[in-house]
Each structure stands twice: as structure tokens, then as C-alpha cells.
Amino acid sequence: MNKPLMVEIKGVQFRNKGAYLMLLACLDGLKSLPDYQLVLSPGPNLPYPERARLGAWQKLAFRRKGLDLTGLIAKLPAALQRLFKRYGMVTERDVDIVLEASGFAYGDQWPLQFLQNTAKEVKRFSEAGKPFIFMPQAFGPFASEQSKAAMRTIIQHARLIFVRDPVSLSHLQSCVNPLPASVVLTPDFTVGLSPVSNEEVPAIPKPYVALIPNSKVVSKYNHADAEAMRASYVGAFAAAADKLTVLGYQVVLVNHEGREDAELCAEIAKLSPCGLVQIDNPLAVKAFIGGAELVISSRFHGAVNALSQGVPCIATSWSHKYHAMMSDFAMADFCVEDLSPDSLCLAIDLLLANKTDILPQLAERAGQLKQANQHMWQLLQQHLLPARVG
């Protein structure tokens, strides 16, 4: 009798709704493995009580900047590892499969050390004959030779790399060309998740519009002129809220992450009379977004939540992944890259004027993307079966 597969899901968390949705999408896709056991690593946004509710083993890992002891911990004596298991803890050696679902964490925007540490980990799994699989996500760019070298190691040793968009694919091609067959272009994999309307979903008078801001767009980490950008960003969202209110919509701000987004929502609400919704369950958030007439989102999965349910959406972009995602849904004309009150209000006018034509096309594209997700899981499961046998 085969022992249950230990499947670690990396790059996910409970605070960011998009990352939580990717965790749920992984769990949904793994239902074909009824005997698998979940492994999660501790983290500030992966607190123990919530990990425990999922029945997850806790992975012993230590990674701080250039110091990564995770591989060494896996070499501790077997007797000590058995002791750890009594307390619900496992090491890298116990993990049979890794599903990496960060969404967007590999490129020059992020610390080089993170990329290099991941490259070493992927290589260790490859040498142990264990699948390390990157779930659909964005990649790049990779400008330095160091980042290219680390990404080359990942491409050469990962069992599968699902790439979410053509721009990300080209960034990987800048590291290895031609790319191996293990690199596969496939869309975001949360589109098929079913919304859940529970007691958290407020009863908002219809018709309502959901506005979903994103603190990353105006963070000091990403932008040198963040303070000026923040004022402009808040002003654009407030102008859109004013316009939609005049048109007869109830405008509601949706916090799709945590404290930073809540602060941004509060700043917008000071300039325009908006409601504010804070829902913890990501599938309940999806249900609320699905009830909107229109969504304006700077959060990637806020936009996916809308479009996958046939709700027209305007996305404000800070990365190539937004335009690619909107193109998947045939909504590229409604990806606003140069955000201002005028550009956002113009997009609203354009969308409302064409909504009748947009809706059937959007429903068709959403269906096609859900079918692509099924094909992705079928390919992935072909690589899980050998792990089960082994």
C-alpha cells in the first residue's frame, strides 16, 4: 500500500485574497489525490491556527537572506525527524511534491537571493527525483546574468513551469532559448473556483459597483515617487466613484488584502462617499464581486474574480501581467496603464456604452479559460502519478 503523498504548497497565504484563492485552487485540483497530505511552511501571513484547520503538516525551514538551512534540516538524524513528526512537523526530505503558487515573485522586482534560494531548492528536488512544479504565474524580467543563471537552473530542473502570459514566456526565453517542453503557457488557474455567498457578504442595494484598490501600486518599495503617485491614484479612484454615483450606482470599496489596502480605501472614501466591504473568506469576496454591475480593480485576482463570473471589469495596471490577463478575457481595451481621473472615467464611459456587446463575449472567454484550467490539471496529474508510485 502506497503511503500518502506529502504535497507542499508554496507562495500562498491567508491575508492576500489572491494568494488565498491560489491555495484553494491547488486544494481543489488535488482532490483527485484523496490520500495526499498537505504541507505548509510557517509565515507571518500563514499563522498556525489557520494552517491547522486545513490539517497541514508544518514544514521545518529556515531561510534568512543568504542563509538557507532548509536542506540541512532535512539531513537531521531519522530519530530526530520522527520526534518532530509527533508534533506535526516535517522536513524537506518528507515532501514528495512541491506546487509553487506565488503568482508573481520571480524577476528583477524581487530580491535576487530569493530567486537563487529557490533555484537551489528546485535542484535538490530534481536530484531526489521529486516533482517541483510552478503553478500558473508571471515571471521576469531578468536583466542581470545572476538572475538569468538562477532562472536557468530553475528551468532545467523544475518538473513543470506553467507560465501565465506571453510576456513572461519571453522573459524565460531570455534565460533559455529554446525553452524545454516542461514550460507551458496556460492562464490563471483560479477562474474555475466557485463563489460562496455566506453571512460575510453584505446586502448592498443594487445596482452596485466594486472598486478594488491595491497598495502595491503606490508603495515606496516599488516606486521612488510613491507619495505623489498615491495622491494621484486616490484622486483617480475618487473621481471614478463620483462619476458612478452620479450615474445611479452604489459604489463600494473592497479590501482585497489587509491593512495597507484598508488605509488606501479610507483615503478614497474621504474624497468620495463610498461604502467599504471587508470580507475574510476569499470565495465570499468572489461572491460579492460577482453581484456587481461593474468592477474597477488594481488587484489581479480582484479582476479575475469579476471577469470569470461575467462581470465587466476595468483593470488599472502596474505590471505586464494585467494587460495579459485582460487580453485572455478579450478585455485588453479596458486595461488602464496611464491612470488619471480622465483616463479612468473615459474607460467607464467606453465600457458602459459597449456593455451589451461585451457580456456574451466575456462569458465565452471565461468558459474557454476554465477549460484550459482543466487541461492544465490533467497535464499536472500525469506528473503526480509517478510520484505516487515512487
WOQUITA-V348444 format. One record per pair of residues at least 6 apart in sequence whose ideal C-beta (glycine too) atoms are under 8 Angstrom apart, sorted by the first residue. I is the first residue (numbers start at 1). GAP is how many residues later the second one is. D is the distance in whole Angstrom. If there is no record, write none. Layout:
BEGIN
i:gap:d
I:GAP:D
I:GAP:D
END
This chain:
BEGIN
i:gap:d
2:33:7
2:386:6
2:387:7
4:31:4
4:32:6
4:33:5
5:28:6
5:30:7
5:31:4
5:32:7
5:91:5
5:92:6
5:379:7
5:382:6
5:383:6
6:30:8
6:31:5
6:33:5
6:51:7
6:84:7
6:88:5
6:89:5
6:90:5
6:91:7
7:23:6
7:26:7
7:29:5
7:30:7
7:31:6
7:32:6
7:88:8
7:89:7
7:90:5
7:91:8
7:92:7
8:30:8
8:31:4
8:32:7
8:33:7
8:51:6
8:87:5
8:89:7
8:90:5
8:91:7
9:14:6
9:17:5
9:18:8
9:29:7
9:30:8
9:31:6
9:89:8
9:90:5
9:92:6
10:31:7
10:88:6
10:89:7
10:90:5
10:91:7
10:92:7
11:8:7
11:11:8
11:89:6
11:90:5
11:91:3
11:92:7
11:94:6
12:7:5
12:8:7
12:10:6
12:11:4
12:14:7
12:28:8
12:34:8
12:89:5
12:90:8
13:6:5
13:7:7
13:10:8
13:30:7
13:32:4
13:33:5
14:6:6
14:9:8
14:31:6
14:32:6
14:33:7
14:36:5
15:30:4
15:242:6
15:243:5
16:29:7
16:240:8
16:241:5
16:242:7
17:239:5
17:240:6
17:265:4
17:268:5
17:282:8
17:284:6
17:285:8
18:85:6
18:172:8
18:238:7
18:281:6
18:282:6
18:283:3
18:284:8
18:286:8
19:26:8
19:82:8
19:83:8
19:84:6
20:262:4
21:169:4
21:172:6
21:261:5
21:262:8
21:265:8
21:280:5
21:284:8
22:79:4
22:81:6
22:113:7
22:167:7
22:168:6
22:279:8
23:78:7
24:166:8
24:169:6
24:258:7
24:259:7
25:76:8
25:110:8
25:164:5
25:165:5
25:167:8
25:168:6
26:73:5
26:75:6
26:109:7
27:11:7
27:27:8
28:164:8
28:165:7
29:160:7
29:348:5
29:351:7
30:6:6
32:345:8
32:349:6
33:351:6
33:355:7
37:18:8
37:20:6
38:16:6
38:17:6
38:18:4
38:19:7
39:17:6
39:18:5
39:19:8
39:20:5
39:51:6
39:55:8
39:56:6
40:6:6
40:11:5
40:14:7
40:16:4
40:17:8
40:18:7
40:19:7
41:17:8
41:18:4
41:20:5
42:6:7
42:9:7
42:16:6
42:17:8
42:19:8
48:10:7
51:7:7
52:36:8
57:31:6
57:32:7
57:33:5
57:37:8
58:30:5
58:31:5
58:32:7
59:30:7
59:31:6
59:32:7
59:33:7
59:36:7
60:10:8
60:13:5
60:24:6
60:29:5
60:30:7
60:31:5
61:9:4
61:12:7
61:31:7
62:6:7
62:7:4
62:8:6
62:11:7
63:6:7
63:7:6
63:54:6
65:48:6
66:47:6
68:49:5
68:52:7
68:53:8
70:21:8
70:22:6
70:51:7
71:21:6
71:49:7
71:50:7
71:53:6
73:18:5
73:19:7
74:17:4
74:18:4
74:19:4
74:20:8
75:18:7
76:15:7
81:9:8
81:10:6
81:12:7
81:13:7
84:6:7
84:7:7
85:9:8
92:29:8
92:32:7
95:35:7
96:34:6
96:35:8
96:291:5
96:294:8
97:33:7
97:34:5
97:35:8
97:36:7
97:287:6
97:290:5
98:23:8
98:27:6
98:32:8
98:33:7
98:34:5
98:35:7
99:34:5
99:36:6
100:18:8
100:32:7
100:33:7
100:34:5
100:35:6
100:37:8
101:34:4
101:36:7
102:35:6
103:34:5
103:35:7
103:197:7
104:33:6
104:34:4
104:35:8
104:196:8
104:215:7
104:217:6
105:9:7
105:32:8
106:8:8
106:9:6
106:12:7
106:31:8
106:33:5
106:34:7
106:45:7
106:48:8
107:31:8
107:32:6
107:33:5
107:34:6
107:35:7
107:40:8
107:64:7
108:32:8
108:33:6
108:34:6
108:35:5
108:36:7
108:39:6
109:113:7
112:32:7
112:34:6
112:35:6
112:38:7
115:32:6
115:35:5
115:36:7
115:39:8
116:30:8
116:34:5
118:32:8
118:36:7
119:31:4
119:32:7
119:34:4
119:35:5
119:38:8
120:33:8
121:11:7
122:10:5
122:31:7
122:32:5
122:35:5
122:36:5
123:30:6
123:34:5
125:6:7
125:7:4
125:32:7
126:6:7
126:31:4
126:32:8
126:33:8
129:261:7
130:257:7
131:28:4
131:29:7
131:252:5
131:253:7
131:256:6
132:25:7
132:26:5
132:27:6
133:25:7
133:26:5
133:27:5
133:28:8
133:29:8
133:247:6
133:250:7
134:20:8
134:24:6
134:26:7
134:27:4
134:28:6
135:27:6
135:54:6
136:26:4
136:27:7
136:28:5
136:50:5
136:51:7
136:52:6
136:53:5
136:240:7
137:25:7
137:26:8
137:27:6
137:31:8
138:25:8
138:26:5
138:27:6
138:29:8
138:30:5
138:181:7
138:182:7
138:183:4
138:186:8
139:12:8
139:24:6
139:29:4
139:32:5
139:33:6
140:27:7
140:28:6
140:30:8
140:31:2
140:32:7
140:34:7
141:30:5
141:33:7
142:6:5
142:9:5
142:29:6
142:32:6
142:33:6
148:26:7
148:27:5
151:21:7
151:24:4
151:25:8
152:23:5
152:24:6
154:7:7
155:6:7
155:17:6
155:20:6
155:21:5
155:24:7
155:25:7
155:27:8
155:28:7
156:20:7
156:24:8
158:24:7
159:23:7
159:224:5
160:22:5
160:24:7
160:219:7
160:220:6
160:223:6
161:11:7
161:21:6
161:22:5
161:23:7
162:22:5
162:23:8
162:24:5
162:27:8
162:214:6
162:218:8
163:6:5
163:9:7
163:20:6
163:21:7
163:22:5
163:23:7
164:21:8
164:22:7
164:23:6
164:24:6
164:157:7
164:160:7
164:161:7
165:20:8
165:155:7
165:156:6
165:159:3
165:160:7
165:163:8
166:19:7
166:158:7
167:153:4
167:154:8
167:157:6
168:152:7
168:153:7
168:156:8
169:10:8
169:14:7
169:16:6
172:7:6
172:11:6
173:6:6
184:192:8
184:195:7
186:186:6
186:187:8
186:189:8
186:190:5
187:138:8
187:141:5
187:182:5
187:185:5
187:186:7
188:112:8
188:113:8
188:116:6
188:137:6
188:140:8
188:181:8
189:184:5
189:187:6
189:188:8
190:111:6
190:114:6
190:115:8
190:118:8
191:113:6
191:116:8
191:117:4
191:175:7
191:178:5
191:179:5
191:182:6
192:116:8
192:178:5
192:181:5
192:182:8
193:90:7
193:93:7
193:115:8
194:89:7
195:88:6
195:89:7
195:91:4
195:92:4
195:95:5
195:110:8
195:114:7
196:85:7
196:87:4
196:88:6
196:90:8
196:91:6
197:87:7
197:90:4
197:91:8
198:83:6
198:86:5
198:89:8
200:79:5
200:80:7
200:81:6
200:84:5
201:78:7
201:83:5
201:86:5
201:87:5
201:90:8
202:75:6
202:86:7
204:46:6
204:48:6
204:71:7
204:73:8
204:84:8
204:87:8
205:45:5
206:44:7
206:85:7
206:87:7
207:41:7
207:42:6
207:43:7
207:85:8
207:86:4
208:41:6
208:42:4
208:43:7
208:44:6
208:83:7
208:84:6
208:85:7
209:35:5
209:40:5
209:41:7
209:42:5
209:43:7
209:83:6
209:84:6
209:85:5
209:86:7
209:87:7
210:42:6
210:43:8
210:44:5
210:67:8
210:78:7
210:79:5
210:82:4
210:84:8
210:85:5
210:86:8
210:87:8
210:92:8
210:96:7
211:26:6
211:29:7
211:30:6
211:40:6
211:41:7
211:42:5
211:43:7
211:57:7
211:63:7
211:84:8
211:85:5
211:86:8
212:41:8
212:42:5
212:44:5
212:77:8
212:83:7
212:84:7
212:85:4
212:86:6
212:87:5
212:90:4
212:91:8
213:20:8
213:24:6
213:40:7
213:48:6
213:51:5
213:52:6
213:55:6
213:85:5
213:86:8
214:42:7
214:43:8
214:47:7
214:50:8
214:83:8
214:84:4
214:85:5
214:88:8
214:102:8
214:104:7
215:42:7
215:45:4
215:46:5
215:48:7
215:49:5
216:6:6
216:102:7
217:12:7
217:16:6
217:81:5
217:99:7
217:101:5
218:8:5
218:11:5
218:12:4
218:15:5
218:46:7
219:7:6
219:41:8
220:6:4
222:96:7
223:6:6
230:34:8
230:37:8
232:107:7
232:108:7
233:31:8
233:106:6
234:30:7
234:33:5
234:34:5
234:37:7
235:36:7
235:106:6
236:80:8
236:103:5
236:104:6
236:105:5
236:107:8
236:108:5
237:31:5
237:35:8
237:59:7
237:107:7
238:30:5
238:33:4
238:34:4
239:33:8
239:102:4
239:105:7
239:106:6
240:56:6
240:101:8
240:104:5
240:105:6
240:108:6
241:10:5
241:27:7
241:30:8
241:31:4
241:32:8
241:33:5
242:30:5
243:102:5
243:105:6
244:7:5
244:50:8
244:104:7
245:6:6
245:27:7
245:28:7
247:105:8
249:44:7
249:45:7
250:25:7
251:21:7
251:22:8
251:23:5
251:24:7
252:22:6
252:23:4
252:24:7
252:25:5
252:40:8
253:12:4
253:15:6
253:16:6
253:21:5
253:22:7
253:23:5
253:24:7
254:11:8
254:23:5
254:25:8
254:31:7
254:34:7
254:35:7
254:48:7
255:6:5
255:7:5
255:10:6
255:21:7
255:22:7
255:23:5
256:29:7
256:41:8
256:43:4
256:45:7
256:46:5
257:42:7
262:16:7
265:9:8
265:11:6
266:10:8
268:6:7
269:7:6
277:11:6
279:6:5
279:9:6
285:20:7
286:19:5
286:23:7
289:6:6
289:13:7
289:16:4
289:17:5
289:20:7
289:22:7
290:15:7
290:16:7
290:19:4
290:21:6
292:14:7
292:19:6
293:18:8
294:17:7
294:18:6
294:19:7
294:20:8
294:54:8
294:57:7
294:58:8
295:7:7
295:8:7
295:10:8
295:11:4
295:16:6
295:17:7
295:18:4
295:19:7
296:17:7
296:18:5
296:19:8
296:20:7
296:48:7
296:52:8
297:6:4
297:9:7
297:16:6
297:17:7
297:18:6
297:19:7
298:17:7
298:18:5
298:20:7
300:21:6
300:22:7
300:25:6
303:10:5
303:12:5
303:19:7
303:22:7
303:23:7
304:21:7
306:6:7
306:7:4
307:6:5
307:19:8
307:22:4
307:24:6
307:55:6
307:58:8
307:59:6
308:58:5
308:61:7
308:62:8
309:57:7
310:49:6
310:52:5
310:53:5
310:56:6
312:19:7
312:22:8
312:39:6
312:43:6
312:46:5
312:47:7
312:50:7
313:13:8
313:18:7
313:21:7
314:20:5
314:21:8
314:22:6
314:30:7
314:33:5
314:34:7
314:37:6
315:7:5
315:10:7
315:11:5
315:16:8
315:19:7
315:20:5
315:21:7
316:6:8
316:19:8
316:20:5
316:21:8
316:23:5
316:28:7
317:6:6
317:18:5
317:19:7
317:20:5
322:13:6
322:15:8
323:9:6
323:12:5
323:14:7
326:6:5
326:8:6
326:9:4
327:8:8
328:37:7
328:41:6
329:33:6
329:36:5
329:37:7
329:40:7
330:31:5
330:32:7
330:35:5
331:27:8
331:31:7
333:17:7
334:13:6
334:16:7
334:17:6
336:7:5
336:8:6
336:11:5
351:7:7
END
